[in-house]
Amino acid sequence: MPSLFVNSVEIYYQEAGSGYPLILLHGLGSRSDDWLFQMPVLAERFRVIAVNLRGHPPSSLVRGPVLIDALAADVAKLLDALEIPRAHVLGLSLGGLVGQVLAIDFAEKLNQLILVNTFAHLWPTSLRETYTLARRAIVSKFLSVPTTAKVVARDLFPRPDQTPWRAAVEERVGTNDEASYRHLVEAIRRFDSRTQLDRITASTLLITGDRDGVVPRGCQQQLVRGISKIQWHIVCDSGHATPVDQPEEFNRVVLEFLKDKG
């Protein structure tokens, strides 16, 4: 896996295919090789670059408070280093936050934007969402990373037939650096793009799993209300990890959105 030093940190990434650049940005505690079902398919049409965001090994760890803006600046500098003037960006959850900042602060580098199970601000819009977010806040703040990983894995893949994926998440998230993970959780908690969504001028696709138990539907709906050129596609029988639990529909929707755009 190649890496480059940008913004005084080392950022690792995977690359496949050729054509117009498409940047893939993973979720919290994950990494670039989580796009197992996307890389081969998307690489048939695009130069796909899956980034390991700062704080996610083997990229540099986070040693103090950090903002999502810094992660977005890392990606922008990585594009410069790779001599990519403009690209499509696809971000899941945390990666979707990074994608929003890129679209707002580095608009000249972004063509089309795809956001997956993400939000403008993680704040409840109903009683049920209050419980969901309070539970996740307690887990991420007070439990160890390995224990948090077990809770996250159950939320992502609750069904018995999803046991292999659940085990993979437990292993991957559970081996994260604890300090980095906590700092990123705080960055996510503080993130609020609601007043800047009207600055996103890129054509945007929001993909939502209909049973996402991590990011409440109301939080995702804020993106639909705030971004002017946005389409919303809801994937049935899908949780937070839509690229994994419904890869065929996910890939189809992504390719259709990006058709003839780049």
C-alpha angles and dihedrals in degrees: 000000000000123000139193133199110239129161088003092299133098114242121193123203143171123228133196138161132012138256130062111007119256118186119207118202120191133213132261115302092007133100144214097278090064087088089080095138095040107046098068094044099043092042089066088071107018144041094249119202116185110196129209100219121224111280093033115100134275085029116078117290126242112250101179144008112321138183128221085243089070092054090050091049088053090056092046091052090046089056089051092049090050090048092241109148096185138007146168112256126210118185132180119206104310087017088056090057089052089048091054092052090048089052092049104039102024100033092147090064096051129078109171125004127212118189121191126196093332139124149215093231129000098231127126121255095185141026092260091051089050089060093045094051095040090053093050092046092054092047095049095043103043109024126077117258093252090051091044088052091058092052092046091049092052091049093049098043111020099157123095091235089058094063095117092053091045090053091049092053092048090053096043100043092037093061094055120121105264097219093048091048093051093048091050092048088055091048090053092048091053096045115115121163097160096112092046102046091099087065090066103098098165119106103260136200120198115199116195130184107226092226100037104155095184105056111035118232092241091059091052092047089063087070091054091051095046107041113073101205102042137134121198121211119183116202115213122229092014133125131194094303096061095156088060105035096041104021098152095055091039093054092044093052093046093049092047092051092049094044111132091354106118 
